[in-house]
Amino acid sequence: MAFPEPRPQLPQLPQHLLKTLDCQQGAVRAVRFNADGNYLLSCGSDKSLKLWSASRGTLLKTYSGHGYEVLDADGSYDNSQLCSCSSDKTVILWDVATGQVTRKLRGHAGKVNCVQFNEEATVILSGSIDGTVRCWDTRSRRFEPIQVLDEARDGISSIKVAQHELLTGSVDGRVRRYDLRMGQLHVDFISSPITCVCFSQDGQCTLSSSLDSTVRLLDKSTGEMLGEYKGHKMKGYKLDCCLSSKDTHVLSCSEDGHVYCWDLVEGSLSLKLPVGKAVVQSLSFHPTETCLLTAMEGRVQVWGAEPEETEEDTVAT
């Protein structure tokens, strides 16, 4: 007698609220996991950047040095450095342990929307409302960027780096992919201002969200549209989108207080996560686990696939 095959397990989604962090730094403009997902960064409208333990939800350090609200941040692969950008037109490289400013990088002509390290943390890339991406050498004492990419016709809203490729999204409605090794530029026209771009984990696709309340999945090499995801509201805010850690789902912030989560292949809505009554400003998916960060007003929420065990549960087992 043959036993029936075990049913394949459905990928789990981060639908249980594990903890809420009251960041006390004004409105949280962006929330980001670090490279290994053990820590999170929150960018505040009160000019501060804060580092938290993701598992305990405790504040580890506050970084002060920007002159206006902090809009984005990134952590280096070895957790020794942070970079952040601000409406004050600067990018700051921080020493994680001491909390000191290692370098303050000036050169953008307007607010800096997005910032990322390359994989070795030898270069910081920053994108600004001035329409340029600037590449800064973290080890040099020079004040000028090593490269300026000025192909965009409007502000840069989002950048992502993966190995030798750079992906940018612009208010001019174009997703640009720079192959830095080959010196090539690939452009996809999306007709609506881009708010966020990212690579899929397997590196084969690009995801972009835009102000026509649509998230699009494109084949990286051909530009062919593989999926379109709708239902959320994104008309006037620069909000994040991302893929789950195993590329099974597409997630997007929304102005209606929810995070929308679609099945990547089928395009159907798998989960509409009620975060609150205001705009979900930012989100970040854990690099390996089913864990999601969201930011709304002055708080950050941590979501997981399973409800967190309380002390009573632990005692009972």
N, C-alpha and C positions, 0 to 999 in steps of 0.2 A: 504494500500500500504506500503510495507516494504522498508525502506531506506537501501541502500547498506551499508555494514559494512565499517567503515573508514579503509583505507589502513594502515597497520602497518608502522610506521615511520622507515626508514632506520637509523641505527646508524650513527651519524655524525662523520666526520673525521677532524682532525686539518689541513685543507688545505690552510688557509689564514694566510699570514705573518702579525703578529700584530706589532712586533717591533724587531729591531736588536740592540744588545748591543755591543759596541766596548769596550772590556774588558781591553785593554791596560795592559796585563800581559803575553805577548808573545803568543805562541800557547796555546789554551785552551785544556787541556788534558782530562777533564771530566766536565760535567755539571749535576747537580742534584737538583731536587725539595727537599724541606724539607718535614717533615711529613704531614703538612696540606696543602702544595702547595702554601702558601702565599709568600714564599721566595725561592730564588735559590742560589746555590753555584757554583762558577766557579773555577776550579783548573788550575793554570797557570804554564807554563814552566819557568816563571821568579821567581819561588819559593814562589809565593803568593797564598793565598786563599781569594776569595772575596764573600761577602754576598750582594745580591741584592733584592730589592722589585720586585716580579714577575709582579704585576699589573702596577706599574709605570715605571719599568725598571731603577730605580735609585740605585746607589751604596750606601750601608749603612755602610759597614765596610770592611777594608782590614786586613788580618791576616798574619803577617810575622814572621817566625821562622824556616822554613825548610831551609836546606842547598843546596837543589837541587830541580828539578821540582816536583810539587805536582801532584799526579796521580789519587787520588780519595778522596772523602769526604762524610760525612754523618752528619745529624743533629739529636739531641735527640728529643724524642716525645714532650717534653715541651719547646723546642726551647731555652733552657738555655745553652746547650753545643754543640760543634762541635767536630768531630774527622776527621783527615786527615792523608794521608800517602804519602810517597815520595820516589824518587830514592835515597835519602840520608840514606835509611834503617831504618828510624824512623817512629813512629806513634805519632801524637800530639793530646792531648785533650785540647780544647780551651774553655775559658769562652766567651760566645757570647757577653755579654754586654761590658766587659772591653777590649776584644781583646787580653787578656793575655794568655800565655801558662800555663795551669794548670799542665799538666804533659807531659814529653817527654819520650816515651817508646822505649827502645833500646833492641835488641835481635835478630832481623832478620839478616841473613848473606848476604842479597842482597836487591835490590830494592823491595819496598812493593807496589804491584799492586792495592790492593783493601782493603777497610775497611768498617765496618758496626757496628753500635750499635745493641745490642739486644733490645727488645721492651721496657724494663724498663730503658735502658741506664745505667745499672749497669755493663755491660761487653762490651768491644770493641773487635771485631774479625778482625784480619788482615791476609791477604794472600800475600805470597811473592814469588819471583823468586827462593828462596831457597827451595821451595817445602813444606813449612810448613804453617799451620794456627795457629796463636797464639791468645789465649784468655786472655785479660787483665782486671783485676778488676778496675773499674774507681774510687772506693771509698777507695782502699787500698793505702798505701804508699810504698808497696813493689815494687821492680823494676822487679821482675821475672813475667812471665805470669803464670796464674793459671792452664793453660793446653796448651799443644802443640800437634797438630794433624799432624803427619808426614807420613801419608799413601801414599801421592802422590809421583810418581817417577820423576816428573819434576815440573816446576814452577806452582804456583797457579795464575790463571788469573782473577778469579771472585768468590765472595762469596755473599750469601744471607741468611738472618736469618728470620725465621717465627716461632713464638712461641717457641716450643722446638726442632725445626728442623733447621739444617744448611745444605745448599747446596753449594758445591764447584765445580768449573770447573778448569781443569788442562791442561797444554800443553801435558801431557801424554795421552790425548784423552779420559779421564774418567770424568764422572759426578758422584760425591760422595754425598750421602745424609746421614747425621749423625742424628740419633734419639737420642738426648742427654738425654731424659728421660729414654729410654729403654737401652741405651748404645749399640745401634746397628748401623752398617754401611751397606748401600746399594750402590752398584756400577753399573753404566751403562757404557758400552764401546761404544764409538762413533768413534773410529779409526782415527779421525783427531783432531789436537790440538783445545781445547775449548777456545773461546775468552770471552764468557759471559754466565751466567746462571741466571734464575729467576724462582720463583714459580708463578703459576697462582693465580689470586685474590681469587678464591674459594679453593685454597690449594690442589686441586686434581691432578694437572699436573705440570711438569717442562718443561721449555723452555731452549734450549741451542743453541748457534751459534758456528760454527767452521770454520776452514780455508779451508774447501772444498766448501766454499760459499753456505752453507746450514744451515737453522735454523730448529731444530727438536722439536716437541712437544711430550713428553712422558707421559704415565700414571704413576703417582708417585708410586703407590703401586705395579704394575706389571712390569713396565719397557717397556710395549708395546708401539710401535710408533703409535701415533694418527695422526700425520701430519708432512709433510715435505714441506718446503717453500724455493723456489729457484728463481733466476733471478738477484739477487744482486751480487756484487763482493766483496769477502772477502778472500784475498789470503795471505796478508803479514802484516796486521795491526790488533791490538787488538781492535775490535769495539764492540759497545753495541747492544743488542737486548732487546725487552721488549714486554709486552702485554698492550693493552689499558685498561683503568680503569674498564671497564665492561667485560673484557675477550672476546670481540667480534673480535678483530684484533691482528695480530702479526706484530710487527714493527722491522726493522733492519736498522742500518747504512750501508753504502756502500762506496766502494772506488771510485765509479763513480760520486760522488757528489749528490746523491739522498738518500732519506729515502724511503725504500720499505715498503708497508703496505698491508698485505694479510688478506683476510677473514679467520678467524680461522677454521671454519668448512669446507668450500668449498676448501680452499687452493688457491683460485684465487687471483690475484693481484688486490686490490681495489684502490690503490693510489700509484703513484710514484712521490714523492714530490721533486721538484728541489730546492736544498738548495744552490748550487753553483758549482764551477768548481773543487774544491779540494776534499779531502777525508772528509766525514762526520765522525768526530772523536768520537762523543758521543751523546747520546740522553737520555731523561727522560720524562716519561708520568706523567701528573698530577694525584694525588691519587684519585680524584673524578670527575674532569671535563674533557671535551674534549680539552685538551691543551697539547702541546708538546714543549719540549726544544731540540734544536740541537746545536752542536758546530762544527764550521769549522774555521780552522786557528785561528785568534785572536778574533773571534766574536761568540756571542751566539744569536740564533734566537728563538723568541717565536711565536708559531703557534696556531691558534684557529679555531673553527668550523665556526664562523661568522666573517666577516671583522669588524675591530674596528670602532666604530662610531666616525666620526670626529666632530669637534665643529659645523660645518655647519649643519650636520645631526641633531644634538641635538637641534639646534635653530629651524630648519624647523619643528620638531615635537613639 
